[in-house]
Amino acid sequence: MLSEILHELDCEVDCARSGEEGLAKLETERYNLILAGQHIFDESGASFAKYCHDHIDTCHIVLLTSEPNETLMNNACSAGITDIFPKSNITYLRANIRYYIEGESDVKIEGGRVLYVEDSASVAHVIIKYLKGMNIKVDHFINAEKAFSHLLKNNYDLVITDVVLDGIMNGVSLARMIRAKENHIAQIPILAMTGNDDPKKRIELFRAGINDYVTKPPVKEELIARVANMITNKRLADQVREQKRTLYQVAMKDQLTTCHNRHSLAEFAPKYIHDSIRYNFPLCAMILDLDHFKQINDTHGHTTGDMVLSSVGETLMNLCRTGDFVARIGGEEFLILLPHCNPFDAREKAEQIRETIENLKPAGITTTASIGVAHLSASHGNEFDNLYKAADVAVYHSKDNGRNQVTFATEDIALKDVS
């Protein structure tokens, strides 16, 4: 049964019926995983277990048993057994064998970058040698002040710091400074190294924000395992953040034009209104509708129509300021929010946009736009919907009066629309 499971995982399998047979195979073969029954502790099996414990440190040894008990657990621990699986749960057994065969994670730590703070040259020499053996780049500093300054300007996967350091800052202070940042730097994992294993000191370190610690001098295998785990977890967290960012972009951006979409508008528009009122700065809204766009689709095809929309969207993004909000809100309709922009400047910006689109000729097609502009005022009741309606009414006046022009919303226009 075990052989079938292992063959399903594309493994080559050797079987041994005794400890002696197992020892003979270990002399000629190298293995990634050893599965053993509890007879491993009987007679020749004991010698096999001892040999594995003393000479094999790169291979997991898994004990299979149907009768787990305290004596067996103690023997397994003393013999260096990696794990114990119950024979009765095939699903659990299969999943865990797959875990050992296929590896703990697809995340690679090679090429990782570590910021290392240590003022002892002899200790630093050893640790750096261990880390470089893992194909990790190391930036070493002898004091926390310079290390922290360098951290702010570079990207790292891990910070390793001694607790006792020369200078104003020690390892605890460095950890607190890192955690106090309000950006991605605060998320960097921190591994502390200390020669004092006092529980109170450890608690102080964890309260300062470290993720883990090792005592000095560290055991090579322990340090490597902790570093690998922390860098792996950090990169997994980075992947999650990147996936969230990508999903957010998909949800909030129009994929054709890269402008914001209606979902994004619904989220951000109230904030623009709120800030305009709170900080007393002008806010204008501009709605732009491409003229006769249906004819472009009917005459040249939807692919060409998409090229026109994409080109116009890119143009709007380039013409607007960093703080402006550009959204595609319909098939050929765009909305722009202009904070810190008075009515005169908003009209000038609208004219600039109208003229630029007229001269753009996206996909070789002459394209024009009708634009309506409105300024947030008390008459809108501090509601975005009312500001939007005012700009929308102005767009229709531009269309009714011949298209390819800018209309600024006034009370007269609003009254005509109501009547």
FIZATI-359367 format. One record per residue (C-alpha): residue in three letters; y, x, z. Coordinates in steps of 0.1 Angstrom, whole numbers, plus 2048, in hexadecimal, padded with zeros to 3 digits. Layout:
N
PT  ALA  Y  X  Z
...
//
This chain:
419
PT  MET  800  800  800
PT  LEU  818  81C  809
PT  SER  810  82F  7E9
PT  GLU  818  810  7D5
PT  ILE  83A  80C  7E6
PT  LEU  842  831  7E0
PT  HIS  837  830  7BC
PT  GLU  84E  813  7B7
PT  LEU  86A  82A  7C2
PT  ASP  85F  844  7A8
PT  CYS  851  85C  7C3
PT  GLU  834  874  7C0
PT  VAL  81C  86F  7DC
PT  ASP  804  886  7EE
PT  CYS  7EC  879  808
PT  ALA  7DD  88C  825
PT  ARG  7C2  87E  83D
PT  SER  7C8  897  859
PT  GLY  7E1  8AF  867
PT  GLU  7CE  8CD  858
PT  GLU  7D0  8BE  835
PT  GLY  7F5  8B7  83B
PT  LEU  7FC  8DB  845
PT  ALA  7EA  8E8  826
PT  LYS  800  8D2  810
PT  LEU  820  8DE  821
PT  GLU  817  902  819
PT  THR  818  8FB  7F3
PT  GLU  82F  8DC  7EF
PT  ARG  852  8D1  7FA
PT  TYR  857  8AD  803
PT  ASN  874  895  807
PT  LEU  863  87E  81F
PT  ILE  844  87F  835
PT  LEU  833  85E  841
PT  ALA  81A  862  85D
PT  GLY  804  84B  871
PT  GLN  803  84E  897
PT  HIS  7E4  864  895
PT  ILE  7FD  880  88D
PT  PHE  7FC  886  8B3
PT  ASP  7D7  88A  8B4
PT  GLU  7C5  8AB  8B1
PT  SER  7D0  8BD  891
PT  GLY  7EC  8A4  88C
PT  ALA  7FE  8B2  8AA
PT  SER  7FF  8D4  899
PT  PHE  80C  8C3  879
PT  ALA  828  8B2  88D
PT  LYS  832  8D2  89F
PT  TYR  833  8E5  87E
PT  CYS  84A  8CA  86E
PT  HIS  860  8CB  88D
PT  ASP  863  8F1  88D
PT  HIS  865  8F9  867
PT  ILE  871  8DA  854
PT  ASP  895  8CF  858
PT  THR  89C  8C0  836
PT  CYS  880  8A6  836
PT  HIS  87F  885  849
PT  ILE  85F  87E  85C
PT  VAL  858  859  861
PT  LEU  83E  84C  879
PT  LEU  82B  82C  870
PT  THR  81B  818  88C
PT  SER  80E  7F6  894
PT  GLU  80F  7FB  8BA
PT  PRO  831  80A  8C5
PT  ASN  832  814  8E9
PT  GLU  846  82A  901
PT  THR  82E  847  900
PT  LEU  82D  847  8DA
PT  MET  853  845  8D8
PT  ASN  856  863  8F0
PT  ASN  83D  877  8DC
PT  ALA  84F  86F  8BB
PT  CYS  871  87A  8C9
PT  SER  862  89B  8D6
PT  ALA  851  8A1  8B4
PT  GLY  871  89D  8A1
PT  ILE  867  87C  890
PT  THR  885  86E  87D
PT  ASP  87C  849  880
PT  ILE  860  831  889
PT  PHE  857  813  873
PT  PRO  840  7F6  87C
PT  LYS  823  7F2  863
PT  SER  824  7CC  867
PT  ASN  846  7C7  857
PT  ILE  841  7D0  832
PT  THR  864  7C5  827
PT  TYR  875  7DB  842
PT  LEU  85E  7F8  83A
PT  ARG  866  7F6  815
PT  ALA  88B  7F4  81A
PT  ASN  88B  812  832
PT  ILE  875  828  81C
PT  ARG  88D  820  7FF
PT  TYR  8AA  82B  816
PT  TYR  899  84D  81D
PT  ILE  88E  853  7F9
PT  GLU  8AE  848  7E7
PT  GLY  8C6  857  800
PT  GLU  8DE  849  819
PT  SER  8FC  844  802
PT  ASP  906  849  7DE
PT  VAL  927  857  7EA
PT  LYS  92A  87D  7E3
PT  ILE  93D  893  7FB
PT  GLU  93E  8B1  7E5
PT  GLY  961  8BA  7DC
PT  GLY  96E  8AA  7FC
PT  ARG  98D  8B9  80D
PT  VAL  98F  8C1  832
PT  LEU  9AE  8CA  846
PT  TYR  9A1  8E2  861
PT  VAL  9B6  8EC  880
PT  GLU  9A9  909  895
PT  ASP  9BB  926  8A5
PT  SER  99B  93B  8AB
PT  ALA  994  951  88D
PT  SER  970  956  896
PT  VAL  968  931  89A
PT  ALA  97C  928  87B
PT  HIS  968  942  866
PT  VAL  947  931  870
PT  ILE  953  90D  86B
PT  ILE  963  914  849
PT  LYS  942  925  83E
PT  TYR  92F  906  848
PT  LEU  947  8EF  836
PT  LYS  949  904  816
PT  GLY  923  903  816
PT  MET  927  8DD  812
PT  ASN  93D  8E3  7F3
PT  ILE  95B  8D7  807
PT  LYS  97E  8E5  802
PT  VAL  98E  8F0  823
PT  ASP  9B3  8F5  82C
PT  HIS  9B4  908  84C
PT  PHE  9D2  909  864
PT  ILE  9D5  91A  886
PT  ASN  9EE  901  895
PT  ALA  9F2  8DB  893
PT  GLU  A16  8DA  889
PT  LYS  A10  8EB  868
PT  ALA  9F0  8D8  862
PT  PHE  A02  8B6  867
PT  SER  A1E  8C0  850
PT  HIS  A04  8C9  835
PT  LEU  9F1  8A9  83B
PT  LEU  A0F  894  832
PT  LYS  A11  8A4  810
PT  ASN  9EC  8A5  806
PT  ASN  9CD  88F  805
PT  TYR  9B0  897  81C
PT  ASP  98E  887  823
PT  LEU  98B  894  847
PT  VAL  99F  8A6  862
PT  ILE  98D  8BE  879
PT  THR  9A1  8CB  896
PT  ASP  99B  8DF  8B5
PT  VAL  9A8  8CE  8D5
PT  VAL  9B9  8EC  8E4
PT  LEU  9D2  8FD  8CC
PT  ASP  9EF  914  8CE
PT  GLY  A11  904  8C9
PT  ILE  A21  8E4  8D4
PT  MET  A07  8CD  8C6
PT  ASN  9E2  8CD  8D0
PT  GLY  9C6  8BB  8C0
PT  VAL  9CC  89B  8D4
PT  SER  9F1  89A  8C9
PT  LEU  9E7  8A0  8A5
PT  ALA  9CF  883  8A6
PT  ARG  9EA  86C  8B5
PT  MET  A03  877  89A
PT  ILE  9EA  86F  87E
PT  ARG  9E2  84D  88C
PT  ALA  A07  845  891
PT  LYS  A0D  847  86B
PT  GLU  A11  826  859
PT  ASN  A00  82F  839
PT  HIS  9DE  83C  82C
PT  ILE  9E1  85B  841
PT  ALA  9DA  847  860
PT  GLN  9B8  83F  852
PT  ILE  9AC  863  84F
PT  PRO  98D  869  865
PT  ILE  992  884  880
PT  LEU  977  89A  88F
PT  ALA  980  8AC  8AF
PT  MET  970  8CC  8BA
PT  THR  971  8D4  8DF
PT  GLY  962  8ED  8F7
PT  ASN  966  8D4  914
PT  ASP  94C  8B8  914
PT  ASP  95C  8A7  931
PT  PRO  959  880  92E
PT  LYS  97E  87B  937
PT  LYS  989  893  91B
PT  ARG  973  882  902
PT  ILE  982  860  90B
PT  GLU  9A5  86E  907
PT  LEU  99B  87B  8E4
PT  PHE  98D  859  8DA
PT  ARG  9AC  847  8E7
PT  ALA  9C1  85F  8D2
PT  GLY  9AF  853  8B3
PT  ILE  994  86C  8AB
PT  ASN  975  85E  89A
PT  ASP  95C  878  8A7
PT  TYR  959  899  8B9
PT  VAL  942  8B7  8BC
PT  THR  940  8D1  8D8
PT  LYS  946  8F6  8D1
PT  PRO  934  909  8C4
PT  PRO  927  8ED  8AE
PT  VAL  903  8EC  8A2
PT  LYS  904  8F1  87C
PT  GLU  8EE  8D4  873
PT  GLU  901  8BD  88B
PT  LEU  923  8C6  87D
PT  ILE  917  8C2  859
PT  ALA  908  8A0  860
PT  ARG  928  894  872
PT  VAL  93F  8A1  857
PT  ALA  929  892  83B
PT  ASN  929  870  84D
PT  MET  94E  86F  853
PT  ILE  957  879  82F
PT  THR  93E  860  822
PT  ASN  94D  844  837
PT  LYS  970  84E  82D
PT  ARG  967  84D  808
PT  LEU  955  82C  80C
PT  ALA  975  81E  81D
PT  ASP  98A  82C  800
PT  GLN  973  81A  7E7
PT  VAL  977  7F9  7FA
PT  ARG  99D  7FD  7FA
PT  GLU  99D  805  7D5
PT  GLN  987  7E7  7CE
PT  LYS  99F  7D1  7E2
PT  ARG  9BC  7DF  7CF
PT  THR  9AB  7D8  7AE
PT  LEU  9A2  7B5  7B8
PT  TYR  9C6  7AF  7C3
PT  GLN  9D2  7BB  7A2
PT  VAL  9BB  7A4  790
PT  ALA  9C5  787  7A5
PT  MET  9EB  78D  7A5
PT  LYS  9F1  79C  783
PT  ASP  9F1  78E  760
PT  GLN  9D6  7A2  74E
PT  LEU  9E7  7A0  72C
PT  THR  A0A  7AA  735
PT  THR  A05  7BC  757
PT  CYS  A21  7A6  764
PT  HIS  A1C  792  784
PT  ASN  A0B  770  780
PT  ARG  A11  74E  790
PT  HIS  9FC  756  7AE
PT  SER  A11  775  7B5
PT  LEU  A31  760  7AF
PT  ALA  A26  746  7C9
PT  GLU  A21  762  7E2
PT  PHE  A40  777  7DC
PT  ALA  A5B  75E  7D2
PT  PRO  A5F  750  7F6
PT  LYS  A64  773  803
PT  TYR  A7F  77A  7E9
PT  ILE  A91  75A  7F4
PT  HIS  A8D  762  819
PT  ASP  A9A  785  816
PT  SER  AB8  77A  800
PT  ILE  AC2  761  81B
PT  ARG  ABB  777  839
PT  TYR  ACD  796  82C
PT  ASN  AE7  783  818
PT  PHE  AE2  793  7F6
PT  PRO  AE4  780  7D5
PT  LEU  AC4  775  7C3
PT  CYS  AC1  769  79F
PT  ALA  AA4  75B  78C
PT  MET  A9F  75E  767
PT  ILE  A86  74A  752
PT  LEU  A7E  757  72F
PT  ASP  A6C  742  715
PT  LEU  A62  752  6F3
PT  ASP  A6F  73D  6D6
PT  HIS  A56  72C  6BE
PT  PHE  A39  740  6CD
PT  LYS  A1F  725  6C1
PT  GLN  A29  72D  69E
PT  ILE  A21  752  6A4
PT  ASN  9FE  749  6B0
PT  ASP  9F9  730  694
PT  THR  A05  747  678
PT  HIS  9F9  76A  684
PT  GLY  9DD  761  69C
PT  HIS  9D8  762  6C1
PT  THR  9D1  788  6C1
PT  THR  9F3  78F  6B2
PT  GLY  A02  776  6CB
PT  ASP  9F2  789  6E7
PT  MET  A01  7A9  6DA
PT  VAL  A24  799  6DA
PT  LEU  A20  78D  6FE
PT  SER  A13  7AF  709
PT  SER  A30  7C1  6F8
PT  VAL  A4A  7A9  707
PT  GLY  A3A  7AC  72A
PT  GLU  A3C  7D2  728
PT  THR  A60  7D0  71D
PT  LEU  A6A  7B9  739
PT  MET  A59  7D1  752
PT  ASN  A6C  7EF  744
PT  LEU  A8E  7DD  743
PT  CYS  A8C  7D1  767
PT  ARG  A92  7E5  787
PT  THR  A77  7EF  7A0
PT  GLY  A80  7D3  7B8
PT  ASP  A81  7B8  79D
PT  PHE  A64  7A0  79A
PT  VAL  A56  799  777
PT  ALA  A3C  77E  772
PT  ARG  A2B  76D  755
PT  ILE  A2B  748  760
PT  GLY  A1E  737  740
PT  GLY  A11  73E  71E
PT  GLU  A32  74C  710
PT  GLU  A47  748  72F
PT  PHE  A53  763  747
PT  LEU  A67  762  767
PT  ILE  A7B  77E  776
PT  LEU  A8A  77F  79A
PT  LEU  AA8  795  79D
PT  PRO  AB0  79E  7C2
PT  HIS  AD2  7AE  7C9
PT  CYS  ADF  7A1  7A8
PT  ASN  AFE  78B  7A5
PT  PRO  B02  770  78A
PT  PHE  B17  786  773
PT  ASP  AFE  7A3  774
PT  ALA  AE1  78A  76F
PT  ARG  AF1  77C  750
PT  GLU  AF7  79F  743
PT  LYS  AD2  7A8  74A
PT  ALA  AC7  789  738
PT  GLU  ADB  791  719
PT  GLN  ACD  7B4  719
PT  ILE  AAA  7A6  71B
PT  ARG  AB1  78C  700
PT  GLU  ABF  7A6  6E8
PT  THR  AA3  7BF  6EF
PT  ILE  A88  7A5  6E7
PT  GLU  A9A  79B  6C7
PT  ASN  A9A  7C0  6BC
PT  LEU  A76  7C7  6C9
PT  LYS  A63  7B8  6AC
PT  PRO  A41  7BA  6BE
PT  ALA  A23  7BC  6A6
PT  GLY  A3D  7BC  68A
PT  ILE  A48  799  692
PT  THR  A6C  78E  699
PT  THR  A6C  77E  6BB
PT  THR  A88  76E  6CF
PT  ALA  A8B  75F  6F1
PT  SER  A9E  743  702
PT  ILE  AA9  74C  725
PT  GLY  AB5  738  743
PT  VAL  AC5  748  762
PT  ALA  ACC  739  784
PT  HIS  ADC  747  7A4
PT  LEU  ACF  73E  7C6
PT  SER  AE8  729  7D8
PT  ALA  AEB  710  7F5
PT  SER  AE6  6F4  7DC
PT  HIS  AC2  6FF  7D7
PT  GLY  ABB  6F9  7FC
PT  ASN  AAD  71D  7FF
PT  GLU  A8E  711  7EC
PT  PHE  A7F  725  7CF
PT  ASP  A73  706  7BD
PT  ASN  A98  6FA  7BA
PT  LEU  AA3  71D  7AD
PT  TYR  A86  71C  794
PT  LYS  A8F  6F9  788
PT  ALA  AB4  704  783
PT  ALA  AA9  722  76D
PT  ASP  A90  70C  75B
PT  VAL  AAA  6F2  752
PT  ALA  AC0  70E  745
PT  VAL  AA4  71A  72E
PT  TYR  AA1  6F7  71F
PT  HIS  AC7  6F8  718
PT  SER  AC2  719  706
PT  LYS  AA7  70A  6F1
PT  ASP  ABB  6EA  6EA
PT  ASN  AD9  6FE  6DF
PT  GLY  AC7  713  6C5
PT  ARG  AB0  72B  6D8
PT  ASN  AB4  751  6DA
PT  GLN  ACF  74E  6F4
PT  VAL  AD6  750  71A
PT  THR  AE2  732  72F
PT  PHE  AED  735  752
PT  ALA  AE5  718  769
PT  THR  B04  704  775
PT  GLU  B08  6E4  788
PT  ASP  B13  6D3  768
PT  ILE  AF2  6DD  757
PT  ALA  ADE  6D1  775
PT  LEU  AF1  6AF  775
PT  LYS  AEB  6AA  74F
PT  ASP  AC6  6B1  755
PT  VAL  AC4  698  771
PT  SER  AD6  67D  75D
//
